[in-house]
Amino acid sequence: MKSLHAQDIHPRAVSVSELRSNADQRDVVTRGIATLCELGVVPAVEYLKSNGVRPKVIERVLLEPERRRALA
């Protein structure tokens, strides 16, 4: 008999490490937006790139503020 895993029962279930990664990514993006406001586009892009944020995410959060997620 095949053993079941959380993702087999509920495909949207995420691990603790994924939650931590998402929270870390959220914090990096928040700091990137702050950098945009304080120092401009180029430093914000460099900060986000150096922290592993994907180019599509960088483009969205820096150039399309209306598409940003609401801050909690």
Biopython code that builds the backbone (N, CA, C, O; Angstrom):
import numpy as np
from Bio.PDB.StructureBuilder import StructureBuilder

atoms = [
    (1, "MET", "N", (0.849, -1.180, 0.000)),
    (1, "MET", "CA", (0.000, 0.000, 0.000)),
    (1, "MET", "C", (0.892, 1.240, 0.000)),
    (1, "MET", "O", (1.864, 1.321, 0.750)),
    (2, "LYS", "N", (0.548, 2.191, -0.843)),
    (2, "LYS", "CA", (1.308, 3.430, -0.977)),
    (2, "LYS", "C", (1.037, 4.347, 0.221)),
    (2, "LYS", "O", (-0.112, 4.540, 0.620)),
    (3, "SER", "N", (2.110, 4.907, 0.785)),
    (3, "SER", "CA", (1.907, 5.848, 1.891)),
    (3, "SER", "C", (1.453, 7.199, 1.349)),
    (3, "SER", "O", (1.855, 7.621, 0.265)),
    (4, "LEU", "N", (0.619, 7.855, 2.120)),
    (4, "LEU", "CA", (0.090, 9.151, 1.712)),
    (4, "LEU", "C", (0.924, 10.275, 2.295)),
    (4, "LEU", "O", (1.496, 10.158, 3.379)),
    (5, "HIS", "N", (0.978, 11.351, 1.560)),
    (5, "HIS", "CA", (1.651, 12.573, 2.002)),
    (5, "HIS", "C", (0.636, 13.703, 1.978)),
    (5, "HIS", "O", (-0.401, 13.599, 1.323)),
    (6, "ALA", "N", (0.932, 14.778, 2.687)),
    (6, "ALA", "CA", (0.001, 15.908, 2.766)),
    (6, "ALA", "C", (-0.385, 16.409, 1.381)),
    (6, "ALA", "O", (-1.549, 16.726, 1.137)),
    (7, "GLN", "N", (0.581, 16.481, 0.475)),
    (7, "GLN", "CA", (0.280, 17.000, -0.861)),
    (7, "GLN", "C", (-0.627, 16.060, -1.655)),
    (7, "GLN", "O", (-1.298, 16.493, -2.592)),
    (8, "ASP", "N", (-0.652, 14.753, -1.280)),
    (8, "ASP", "CA", (-1.564, 13.819, -1.929)),
    (8, "ASP", "C", (-3.004, 14.067, -1.485)),
    (8, "ASP", "O", (-3.936, 13.914, -2.274)),
    (9, "ILE", "N", (-3.180, 14.442, -0.247)),
    (9, "ILE", "CA", (-4.507, 14.662, 0.319)),
    (9, "ILE", "C", (-5.019, 16.047, -0.045)),
    (9, "ILE", "O", (-6.169, 16.209, -0.452)),
    (10, "HIS", "N", (-4.174, 17.019, 0.101)),
    (10, "HIS", "CA", (-4.542, 18.409, -0.164)),
    (10, "HIS", "C", (-3.423, 19.050, -0.971)),
    (10, "HIS", "O", (-2.402, 19.438, -0.403)),
    (11, "PRO", "N", (-3.597, 19.170, -2.291)),
    (11, "PRO", "CA", (-2.517, 19.647, -3.147)),
    (11, "PRO", "C", (-2.024, 21.057, -2.826)),
    (11, "PRO", "O", (-0.920, 21.420, -3.233)),
    (12, "ARG", "N", (-2.804, 21.856, -2.110)),
    (12, "ARG", "CA", (-2.383, 23.219, -1.766)),
    (12, "ARG", "C", (-1.584, 23.252, -0.470)),
    (12, "ARG", "O", (-1.109, 24.318, -0.078)),
    (13, "ALA", "N", (-1.423, 22.130, 0.201)),
    (13, "ALA", "CA", (-0.661, 22.085, 1.446)),
    (13, "ALA", "C", (0.794, 22.415, 1.150)),
    (13, "ALA", "O", (1.368, 21.912, 0.184)),
    (14, "VAL", "N", (1.384, 23.256, 1.978)),
    (14, "VAL", "CA", (2.777, 23.640, 1.794)),
    (14, "VAL", "C", (3.559, 23.303, 3.043)),
    (14, "VAL", "O", (3.011, 23.228, 4.143)),
    (15, "SER", "N", (4.838, 23.103, 2.855)),
    (15, "SER", "CA", (5.693, 22.757, 3.980)),
    (15, "SER", "C", (6.095, 24.010, 4.754)),
    (15, "SER", "O", (5.925, 25.133, 4.279)),
    (16, "VAL", "N", (6.622, 23.798, 5.932)),
    (16, "VAL", "CA", (7.104, 24.908, 6.759)),
    (16, "VAL", "C", (8.216, 25.654, 6.027)),
    (16, "VAL", "O", (8.270, 26.882, 6.074)),
    (17, "SER", "N", (9.098, 24.928, 5.355)),
    (17, "SER", "CA", (10.191, 25.595, 4.640)),
    (17, "SER", "C", (9.671, 26.450, 3.489)),
    (17, "SER", "O", (10.239, 27.503, 3.200)),
    (18, "GLU", "N", (8.584, 26.005, 2.817)),
    (18, "GLU", "CA", (7.991, 26.820, 1.759)),
    (18, "GLU", "C", (7.368, 28.082, 2.341)),
    (18, "GLU", "O", (7.492, 29.159, 1.758)),
    (19, "LEU", "N", (6.699, 27.957, 3.487)),
    (19, "LEU", "CA", (6.128, 29.134, 4.139)),
    (19, "LEU", "C", (7.214, 30.115, 4.533)),
    (19, "LEU", "O", (7.059, 31.323, 4.358)),
    (20, "ARG", "N", (8.327, 29.595, 5.072)),
    (20, "ARG", "CA", (9.443, 30.445, 5.459)),
    (20, "ARG", "C", (10.022, 31.133, 4.226)),
    (20, "ARG", "O", (10.325, 32.326, 4.261)),
    (21, "SER", "N", (10.175, 30.385, 3.143)),
    (21, "SER", "CA", (10.702, 30.946, 1.905)),
    (21, "SER", "C", (9.793, 32.055, 1.385)),
    (21, "SER", "O", (10.270, 33.107, 0.959)),
    (22, "ASN", "N", (8.478, 31.816, 1.421)),
    (22, "ASN", "CA", (7.530, 32.832, 0.979)),
    (22, "ASN", "C", (7.605, 34.081, 1.854)),
    (22, "ASN", "O", (7.539, 35.200, 1.345)),
    (23, "ALA", "N", (7.740, 33.899, 3.151)),
    (23, "ALA", "CA", (7.856, 35.042, 4.064)),
    (23, "ALA", "C", (9.159, 35.792, 3.818)),
    (23, "ALA", "O", (9.183, 37.023, 3.824)),
    (24, "ASP", "N", (10.233, 35.054, 3.604)),
    (24, "ASP", "CA", (11.518, 35.692, 3.306)),
    (24, "ASP", "C", (11.426, 36.487, 2.006)),
    (24, "ASP", "O", (11.900, 37.622, 1.934)),
    (25, "GLN", "N", (10.822, 35.897, 0.989)),
    (25, "GLN", "CA", (10.659, 36.570, -0.308)),
    (25, "GLN", "C", (9.813, 37.830, -0.141)),
    (25, "GLN", "O", (10.120, 38.874, -0.718)),
    (26, "ARG", "N", (8.745, 37.724, 0.653)),
    (26, "ARG", "CA", (7.889, 38.893, 0.907)),
    (26, "ARG", "C", (8.690, 40.018, 1.542)),
    (26, "ARG", "O", (8.549, 41.180, 1.160)),
    (27, "ASP", "N", (9.536, 39.671, 2.519)),
    (27, "ASP", "CA", (10.348, 40.685, 3.196)),
    (27, "ASP", "C", (11.343, 41.332, 2.244)),
    (27, "ASP", "O", (11.562, 42.542, 2.307)),
    (28, "VAL", "N", (11.945, 40.540, 1.364)),
    (28, "VAL", "CA", (12.892, 41.079, 0.381)),
    (28, "VAL", "C", (12.174, 42.046, -0.552)),
    (28, "VAL", "O", (12.680, 43.132, -0.838)),
    (29, "VAL", "N", (10.993, 41.653, -1.028)),
    (29, "VAL", "CA", (10.237, 42.523, -1.936)),
    (29, "VAL", "C", (9.837, 43.814, -1.221)),
    (29, "VAL", "O", (9.897, 44.891, -1.814)),
    (30, "THR", "N", (9.433, 43.717, 0.034)),
    (30, "THR", "CA", (9.073, 44.916, 0.797)),
    (30, "THR", "C", (10.262, 45.851, 0.922)),
    (30, "THR", "O", (10.124, 47.063, 0.760)),
    (31, "ARG", "N", (11.439, 45.289, 1.212)),
    (31, "ARG", "CA", (12.652, 46.120, 1.280)),
    (31, "ARG", "C", (13.001, 46.699, -0.084)),
    (31, "ARG", "O", (13.486, 47.827, -0.173)),
    (32, "GLY", "N", (12.759, 45.940, -1.140)),
    (32, "GLY", "CA", (13.005, 46.446, -2.494)),
    (32, "GLY", "C", (12.126, 47.635, -2.818)),
    (32, "GLY", "O", (12.583, 48.600, -3.430)),
    (33, "ILE", "N", (10.866, 47.572, -2.413)),
    (33, "ILE", "CA", (9.950, 48.693, -2.636)),
    (33, "ILE", "C", (10.402, 49.914, -1.832)),
    (33, "ILE", "O", (10.339, 51.041, -2.325)),
    (34, "ALA", "N", (10.853, 49.693, -0.606)),
    (34, "ALA", "CA", (11.372, 50.799, 0.206)),
    (34, "ALA", "C", (12.608, 51.403, -0.454)),
    (34, "ALA", "O", (12.782, 52.621, -0.461)),
    (35, "THR", "N", (13.464, 50.547, -1.006)),
    (35, "THR", "CA", (14.658, 51.022, -1.702)),
    (35, "THR", "C", (14.264, 51.862, -2.908)),
    (35, "THR", "O", (14.892, 52.884, -3.186)),
    (36, "LEU", "N", (13.231, 51.438, -3.623)),
    (36, "LEU", "CA", (12.726, 52.211, -4.758)),
    (36, "LEU", "C", (12.352, 53.616, -4.318)),
    (36, "LEU", "O", (12.718, 54.592, -4.973)),
    (37, "CYS", "N", (11.629, 53.724, -3.217)),
    (37, "CYS", "CA", (11.177, 55.030, -2.725)),
    (37, "CYS", "C", (12.339, 55.901, -2.250)),
    (37, "CYS", "O", (12.328, 57.117, -2.437)),
    (38, "GLU", "N", (13.337, 55.273, -1.638)),
    (38, "GLU", "CA", (14.448, 56.024, -1.050)),
    (38, "GLU", "C", (15.567, 56.333, -2.036)),
    (38, "GLU", "O", (16.126, 57.429, -2.014)),
    (39, "LEU", "N", (15.899, 55.371, -2.905)),
    (39, "LEU", "CA", (17.097, 55.504, -3.732)),
    (39, "LEU", "C", (16.849, 55.456, -5.233)),
    (39, "LEU", "O", (17.716, 55.842, -6.018)),
    (40, "GLY", "N", (15.671, 54.986, -5.638)),
    (40, "GLY", "CA", (15.363, 54.942, -7.063)),
    (40, "GLY", "C", (15.312, 53.534, -7.629)),
    (40, "GLY", "O", (15.500, 52.541, -6.927)),
    (41, "VAL", "N", (15.047, 53.490, -8.935)),
    (41, "VAL", "CA", (14.810, 52.225, -9.624)),
    (41, "VAL", "C", (16.041, 51.334, -9.680)),
    (41, "VAL", "O", (15.958, 50.153, -9.341)),
    (42, "VAL", "N", (17.171, 51.865, -10.097)),
    (42, "VAL", "CA", (18.360, 51.024, -10.301)),
    (42, "VAL", "C", (18.788, 50.333, -9.002)),
    (42, "VAL", "O", (18.989, 49.118, -9.019)),
    (43, "PRO", "N", (18.938, 51.042, -7.881)),
    (43, "PRO", "CA", (19.295, 50.337, -6.653)),
    (43, "PRO", "C", (18.247, 49.305, -6.221)),
    (43, "PRO", "O", (18.597, 48.251, -5.688)),
    (44, "ALA", "N", (16.962, 49.606, -6.450)),
    (44, "ALA", "CA", (15.905, 48.661, -6.085)),
    (44, "ALA", "C", (16.004, 47.389, -6.928)),
    (44, "ALA", "O", (15.883, 46.283, -6.402)),
    (45, "VAL", "N", (16.222, 47.544, -8.228)),
    (45, "VAL", "CA", (16.366, 46.384, -9.113)),
    (45, "VAL", "C", (17.578, 45.553, -8.695)),
    (45, "VAL", "O", (17.494, 44.328, -8.614)),
    (46, "GLU", "N", (18.689, 46.209, -8.432)),
    (46, "GLU", "CA", (19.903, 45.489, -8.039)),
    (46, "GLU", "C", (19.696, 44.739, -6.722)),
    (46, "GLU", "O", (20.133, 43.597, -6.579)),
    (47, "TYR", "N", (19.040, 45.371, -5.779)),
    (47, "TYR", "CA", (18.767, 44.716, -4.496)),
    (47, "TYR", "C", (17.916, 43.465, -4.704)),
    (47, "TYR", "O", (18.237, 42.393, -4.191)),
    (48, "LEU", "N", (16.836, 43.612, -5.455)),
    (48, "LEU", "CA", (15.943, 42.482, -5.680)),
    (48, "LEU", "C", (16.644, 41.362, -6.446)),
    (48, "LEU", "O", (16.505, 40.191, -6.096)),
    (49, "LYS", "N", (17.395, 41.715, -7.489)),
    (49, "LYS", "CA", (18.130, 40.699, -8.259)),
    (49, "LYS", "C", (19.138, 39.974, -7.381)),
    (49, "LYS", "O", (19.267, 38.752, -7.461)),
    (50, "SER", "N", (19.846, 40.709, -6.554)),
    (50, "SER", "CA", (20.877, 40.093, -5.708)),
    (50, "SER", "C", (20.279, 39.186, -4.642)),
    (50, "SER", "O", (20.985, 38.373, -4.045)),
    (51, "ASN", "N", (18.974, 39.325, -4.401)),
    (51, "ASN", "CA", (18.297, 38.474, -3.426)),
    (51, "ASN", "C", (17.423, 37.414, -4.080)),
    (51, "ASN", "O", (16.573, 36.814, -3.424)),
    (52, "GLY", "N", (17.631, 37.183, -5.372)),
    (52, "GLY", "CA", (16.985, 36.069, -6.057)),
    (52, "GLY", "C", (15.537, 36.256, -6.462)),
    (52, "GLY", "O", (14.831, 35.279, -6.709)),
    (53, "VAL", "N", (15.086, 37.499, -6.535)),
    (53, "VAL", "CA", (13.710, 37.739, -6.963)),
    (53, "VAL", "C", (13.654, 37.603, -8.487)),
    (53, "VAL", "O", (14.500, 38.142, -9.200)),
    (54, "ARG", "N", (12.657, 36.882, -8.968)),
    (54, "ARG", "CA", (12.513, 36.644, -10.405)),
    (54, "ARG", "C", (12.244, 37.948, -11.155)),
    (54, "ARG", "O", (11.570, 38.836, -10.631)),
    (55, "PRO", "N", (12.770, 38.070, -12.391)),
    (55, "PRO", "CA", (12.588, 39.296, -13.182)),
    (55, "PRO", "C", (11.126, 39.722, -13.350)),
    (55, "PRO", "O", (10.832, 40.916, -13.281)),
    (56, "LYS", "N", (10.208, 38.785, -13.566)),
    (56, "LYS", "CA", (8.789, 39.162, -13.732)),
    (56, "LYS", "C", (8.227, 39.775, -12.455)),
    (56, "LYS", "O", (7.410, 40.693, -12.513)),
    (57, "VAL", "N", (8.659, 39.274, -11.310)),
    (57, "VAL", "CA", (8.201, 39.827, -10.032)),
    (57, "VAL", "C", (8.781, 41.224, -9.849)),
    (57, "VAL", "O", (8.074, 42.144, -9.438)),
    (58, "ILE", "N", (10.066, 41.385, -10.153)),
    (58, "ILE", "CA", (10.701, 42.704, -10.044)),
    (58, "ILE", "C", (9.952, 43.710, -10.902)),
    (58, "ILE", "O", (9.623, 44.804, -10.444)),
    (59, "GLU", "N", (9.686, 43.343, -12.132)),
    (59, "GLU", "CA", (8.970, 44.239, -13.042)),
    (59, "GLU", "C", (7.604, 44.620, -12.482)),
    (59, "GLU", "O", (7.217, 45.788, -12.505)),
    (60, "ARG", "N", (6.885, 43.630, -11.984)),
    (60, "ARG", "CA", (5.538, 43.896, -11.470)),
    (60, "ARG", "C", (5.565, 44.806, -10.251)),
    (60, "ARG", "O", (4.830, 45.793, -10.201)),
    (61, "VAL", "N", (6.403, 44.489, -9.266)),
    (61, "VAL", "CA", (6.341, 45.261, -8.024)),
    (61, "VAL", "C", (6.927, 46.660, -8.171)),
    (61, "VAL", "O", (6.513, 47.578, -7.463)),
    (62, "LEU", "N", (7.884, 46.837, -9.080)),
    (62, "LEU", "CA", (8.481, 48.162, -9.218)),
    (62, "LEU", "C", (7.758, 49.038, -10.230)),
    (62, "LEU", "O", (7.670, 50.252, -10.045)),
    (63, "LEU", "N", (7.241, 48.443, -11.292)),
    (63, "LEU", "CA", (6.669, 49.249, -12.366)),
    (63, "LEU", "C", (5.144, 49.254, -12.399)),
    (63, "LEU", "O", (4.542, 50.069, -13.099)),
    (64, "GLU", "N", (4.520, 48.355, -11.653)),
    (64, "GLU", "CA", (3.060, 48.276, -11.649)),
    (64, "GLU", "C", (2.546, 48.250, -10.206)),
    (64, "GLU", "O", (2.045, 47.223, -9.749)),
    (65, "PRO", "N", (2.664, 49.365, -9.488)),
    (65, "PRO", "CA", (2.288, 49.376, -8.074)),
    (65, "PRO", "C", (0.841, 48.980, -7.817)),
    (65, "PRO", "O", (0.521, 48.479, -6.739)),
    (66, "GLU", "N", (-0.030, 49.194, -8.783)),
    (66, "GLU", "CA", (-1.432, 48.821, -8.602)),
    (66, "GLU", "C", (-1.621, 47.306, -8.545)),
    (66, "GLU", "O", (-2.669, 46.833, -8.106)),
    (67, "ARG", "N", (-0.623, 46.544, -8.980)),
    (67, "ARG", "CA", (-0.709, 45.077, -8.962)),
    (67, "ARG", "C", (-0.011, 44.462, -7.753)),
    (67, "ARG", "O", (0.000, 43.241, -7.598)),
    (68, "ARG", "N", (0.570, 45.300, -6.897)),
    (68, "ARG", "CA", (1.228, 44.770, -5.695)),
    (68, "ARG", "C", (0.186, 44.206, -4.756)),
    (68, "ARG", "O", (-0.966, 44.639, -4.739)),
    (69, "ARG", "N", (0.615, 43.228, -3.972)),
    (69, "ARG", "CA", (-0.254, 42.688, -2.928)),
    (69, "ARG", "C", (-0.371, 43.710, -1.813)),
    (69, "ARG", "O", (0.550, 44.489, -1.567)),
    (70, "ALA", "N", (-1.501, 43.699, -1.149)),
    (70, "ALA", "CA", (-1.690, 44.591, -0.008)),
    (70, "ALA", "C", (-0.765, 44.182, 1.116)),
    (70, "ALA", "O", (-0.587, 42.990, 1.369)),
    (71, "LEU", "N", (-0.171, 45.153, 1.799)),
    (71, "LEU", "CA", (0.684, 44.848, 2.937)),
    (71, "LEU", "C", (-0.175, 44.473, 4.125)),
    (71, "LEU", "O", (-1.209, 45.088, 4.387)),
    (72, "ALA", "N", (0.271, 43.452, 4.839)),
    (72, "ALA", "CA", (-0.513, 42.982, 5.989)),
    (72, "ALA", "C", (-0.345, 43.889, 7.184)),
    (72, "ALA", "O", (-0.934, 43.640, 8.236)),
]
sb = StructureBuilder()
sb.init_structure("model")
sb.init_model(0)
sb.init_chain("A")
sb.init_seg("    ")
for serial, (resi, resn, name, xyz) in enumerate(atoms, 1):
    if name == "N":
        sb.init_residue(resn, " ", resi, " ")
    sb.init_atom(name, np.array(xyz, "f"), 0.0, 1.0, " ", f" {name:<3s}", serial, name[0])
structure = sb.get_structure()
